[in-house]
């Protein structure tokens, strides 16, 4: 019995030692701008999807050529981006993320953020201008907003573009969107081990969901229990 206790204690101490030796996850890349309190994140590998969709063949199809022809009349810049997405300024080698932020107090209030990595901000700005979207530069950030910052807000800097919107008009979407660019890396969902594991999975599209936000709400907790989510 004494030996059993020694073995048990040794295993316990070994487990604690290994746990303490785990290195903290460093938030890098586009995911570093996603807040840790979000409810769900979907990662999309755009380059892999384009390959699977056989975009090269699509470009040679008649319907696509007609679309490009119509776009050329509107703007050569937009047409060029349709034929070669790389000229849009978007980093096609990176992942695009869609994150939903469910309000703890009111689960019916949802803010959604789309995170897009940029390879060339100047090219992206040309595309935005060609689309007739008027934007302002505020504290180093380029901001395009609709309906007084209440419907949708697109913001970008040299490395990242975000598109944010909410299902409730009273939400200050612009304030939420701007905070994404000020996020401390330690507060990012990228430091969450379960998210990191899901994000590293070799898939075209991966969705990670956290029940923590919903678990704090009594009404949502009933639904989670029904779904057998802890």
Secondary structure as a PSIPRED ss2 file (coil, helix, strand):
# PSIPRED VFORMAT (PSIPRED V4.0)

   1 X C   1.000  0.000  0.000
   2 X H   0.000  1.000  0.000
   3 X H   0.000  1.000  0.000
   4 X H   0.000  1.000  0.000
   5 X H   0.000  1.000  0.000
   6 X H   0.000  1.000  0.000
   7 X H   0.000  1.000  0.000
   8 X H   0.000  1.000  0.000
   9 X H   0.000  1.000  0.000
  10 X H   0.000  1.000  0.000
  11 X H   0.000  1.000  0.000
  12 X H   0.000  1.000  0.000
  13 X H   0.000  1.000  0.000
  14 X H   0.000  1.000  0.000
  15 X H   0.000  1.000  0.000
  16 X H   0.000  1.000  0.000
  17 X H   0.000  1.000  0.000
  18 X H   0.000  1.000  0.000
  19 X H   0.000  1.000  0.000
  20 X H   0.000  1.000  0.000
  21 X H   0.000  1.000  0.000
  22 X C   1.000  0.000  0.000
  23 X C   1.000  0.000  0.000
  24 X C   1.000  0.000  0.000
  25 X C   1.000  0.000  0.000
  26 X C   1.000  0.000  0.000
  27 X C   1.000  0.000  0.000
  28 X C   1.000  0.000  0.000
  29 X C   1.000  0.000  0.000
  30 X H   0.000  1.000  0.000
  31 X H   0.000  1.000  0.000
  32 X H   0.000  1.000  0.000
  33 X H   0.000  1.000  0.000
  34 X C   1.000  0.000  0.000
  35 X E   0.000  0.000  1.000
  36 X C   1.000  0.000  0.000
  37 X C   1.000  0.000  0.000
  38 X C   1.000  0.000  0.000
  39 X C   1.000  0.000  0.000
  40 X E   0.000  0.000  1.000
  41 X E   0.000  0.000  1.000
  42 X E   0.000  0.000  1.000
  43 X E   0.000  0.000  1.000
  44 X E   0.000  0.000  1.000
  45 X E   0.000  0.000  1.000
  46 X H   0.000  1.000  0.000
  47 X H   0.000  1.000  0.000
  48 X H   0.000  1.000  0.000
  49 X H   0.000  1.000  0.000
  50 X H   0.000  1.000  0.000
  51 X H   0.000  1.000  0.000
  52 X H   0.000  1.000  0.000
  53 X C   1.000  0.000  0.000
  54 X C   1.000  0.000  0.000
  55 X H   0.000  1.000  0.000
  56 X H   0.000  1.000  0.000
  57 X H   0.000  1.000  0.000
  58 X H   0.000  1.000  0.000
  59 X H   0.000  1.000  0.000
  60 X C   1.000  0.000  0.000
  61 X C   1.000  0.000  0.000
  62 X H   0.000  1.000  0.000
  63 X H   0.000  1.000  0.000
  64 X H   0.000  1.000  0.000
  65 X H   0.000  1.000  0.000
  66 X H   0.000  1.000  0.000
  67 X H   0.000  1.000  0.000
  68 X H   0.000  1.000  0.000
  69 X H   0.000  1.000  0.000
  70 X H   0.000  1.000  0.000
  71 X H   0.000  1.000  0.000
  72 X H   0.000  1.000  0.000
  73 X H   0.000  1.000  0.000
  74 X H   0.000  1.000  0.000
  75 X C   1.000  0.000  0.000
  76 X H   0.000  1.000  0.000
  77 X H   0.000  1.000  0.000
  78 X H   0.000  1.000  0.000
  79 X H   0.000  1.000  0.000
  80 X H   0.000  1.000  0.000
  81 X H   0.000  1.000  0.000
  82 X H   0.000  1.000  0.000
  83 X H   0.000  1.000  0.000
  84 X C   1.000  0.000  0.000
  85 X H   0.000  1.000  0.000
  86 X H   0.000  1.000  0.000
  87 X H   0.000  1.000  0.000
  88 X H   0.000  1.000  0.000
  89 X C   1.000  0.000  0.000
  90 X E   0.000  0.000  1.000
  91 X C   1.000  0.000  0.000
  92 X C   1.000  0.000  0.000
  93 X C   1.000  0.000  0.000
  94 X C   1.000  0.000  0.000
  95 X E   0.000  0.000  1.000
  96 X E   0.000  0.000  1.000
  97 X E   0.000  0.000  1.000
  98 X E   0.000  0.000  1.000
  99 X E   0.000  0.000  1.000
 100 X E   0.000  0.000  1.000
 101 X E   0.000  0.000  1.000
 102 X E   0.000  0.000  1.000
 103 X C   1.000  0.000  0.000
 104 X C   1.000  0.000  0.000
 105 X C   1.000  0.000  0.000
 106 X C   1.000  0.000  0.000
 107 X C   1.000  0.000  0.000
 108 X C   1.000  0.000  0.000
 109 X C   1.000  0.000  0.000
 110 X E   0.000  0.000  1.000
 111 X E   0.000  0.000  1.000
 112 X E   0.000  0.000  1.000
 113 X E   0.000  0.000  1.000
 114 X E   0.000  0.000  1.000
 115 X E   0.000  0.000  1.000
 116 X E   0.000  0.000  1.000
 117 X E   0.000  0.000  1.000
 118 X E   0.000  0.000  1.000
 119 X C   1.000  0.000  0.000
 120 X C   1.000  0.000  0.000
 121 X H   0.000  1.000  0.000
 122 X H   0.000  1.000  0.000
 123 X H   0.000  1.000  0.000
 124 X H   0.000  1.000  0.000
 125 X H   0.000  1.000  0.000
 126 X H   0.000  1.000  0.000
 127 X H   0.000  1.000  0.000
 128 X H   0.000  1.000  0.000
 129 X H   0.000  1.000  0.000
 130 X H   0.000  1.000  0.000
 131 X C   1.000  0.000  0.000
 132 X C   1.000  0.000  0.000
 133 X C   1.000  0.000  0.000
 134 X C   1.000  0.000  0.000
 135 X C   1.000  0.000  0.000
 136 X E   0.000  0.000  1.000
 137 X E   0.000  0.000  1.000
 138 X E   0.000  0.000  1.000
 139 X C   1.000  0.000  0.000
 140 X C   1.000  0.000  0.000
 141 X E   0.000  0.000  1.000
 142 X E   0.000  0.000  1.000
 143 X E   0.000  0.000  1.000
 144 X E   0.000  0.000  1.000
 145 X E   0.000  0.000  1.000
 146 X E   0.000  0.000  1.000
 147 X C   1.000  0.000  0.000
 148 X C   1.000  0.000  0.000
 149 X C   1.000  0.000  0.000
 150 X C   1.000  0.000  0.000
 151 X C   1.000  0.000  0.000
 152 X E   0.000  0.000  1.000
 153 X E   0.000  0.000  1.000
 154 X E   0.000  0.000  1.000
 155 X E   0.000  0.000  1.000
 156 X E   0.000  0.000  1.000
 157 X C   1.000  0.000  0.000
 158 X C   1.000  0.000  0.000
 159 X C   1.000  0.000  0.000
 160 X E   0.000  0.000  1.000
 161 X E   0.000  0.000  1.000
 162 X E   0.000  0.000  1.000
 163 X E   0.000  0.000  1.000
 164 X E   0.000  0.000  1.000
 165 X E   0.000  0.000  1.000
 166 X E   0.000  0.000  1.000
 167 X C   1.000  0.000  0.000
 168 X C   1.000  0.000  0.000
 169 X C   1.000  0.000  0.000
 170 X C   1.000  0.000  0.000
 171 X C   1.000  0.000  0.000
 172 X C   1.000  0.000  0.000
 173 X H   0.000  1.000  0.000
 174 X H   0.000  1.000  0.000
 175 X H   0.000  1.000  0.000
 176 X H   0.000  1.000  0.000
 177 X H   0.000  1.000  0.000
 178 X H   0.000  1.000  0.000
 179 X H   0.000  1.000  0.000
 180 X H   0.000  1.000  0.000
 181 X C   1.000  0.000  0.000
 182 X C   1.000  0.000  0.000
 183 X C   1.000  0.000  0.000
 184 X C   1.000  0.000  0.000
 185 X H   0.000  1.000  0.000
 186 X H   0.000  1.000  0.000
 187 X H   0.000  1.000  0.000
 188 X E   0.000  0.000  1.000
 189 X H   0.000  1.000  0.000
 190 X H   0.000  1.000  0.000
 191 X H   0.000  1.000  0.000
 192 X C   1.000  0.000  0.000
 193 X H   0.000  1.000  0.000
 194 X H   0.000  1.000  0.000
 195 X H   0.000  1.000  0.000
 196 X H   0.000  1.000  0.000
 197 X H   0.000  1.000  0.000
 198 X H   0.000  1.000  0.000
 199 X H   0.000  1.000  0.000
 200 X C   1.000  0.000  0.000
 201 X C   1.000  0.000  0.000
 202 X C   1.000  0.000  0.000
 203 X C   1.000  0.000  0.000
 204 X C   1.000  0.000  0.000
 205 X E   0.000  0.000  1.000
 206 X E   0.000  0.000  1.000
 207 X E   0.000  0.000  1.000
 208 X E   0.000  0.000  1.000
 209 X E   0.000  0.000  1.000
 210 X C   1.000  0.000  0.000
 211 X C   1.000  0.000  0.000
 212 X H   0.000  1.000  0.000
 213 X H   0.000  1.000  0.000
 214 X H   0.000  1.000  0.000
 215 X H   0.000  1.000  0.000
 216 X C   1.000  0.000  0.000
 217 X C   1.000  0.000  0.000
 218 X H   0.000  1.000  0.000
 219 X H   0.000  1.000  0.000
 220 X H   0.000  1.000  0.000
 221 X H   0.000  1.000  0.000
 222 X H   0.000  1.000  0.000
 223 X H   0.000  1.000  0.000
 224 X H   0.000  1.000  0.000
 225 X H   0.000  1.000  0.000
 226 X H   0.000  1.000  0.000
 227 X C   1.000  0.000  0.000
 228 X C   1.000  0.000  0.000
 229 X C   1.000  0.000  0.000
 230 X C   1.000  0.000  0.000
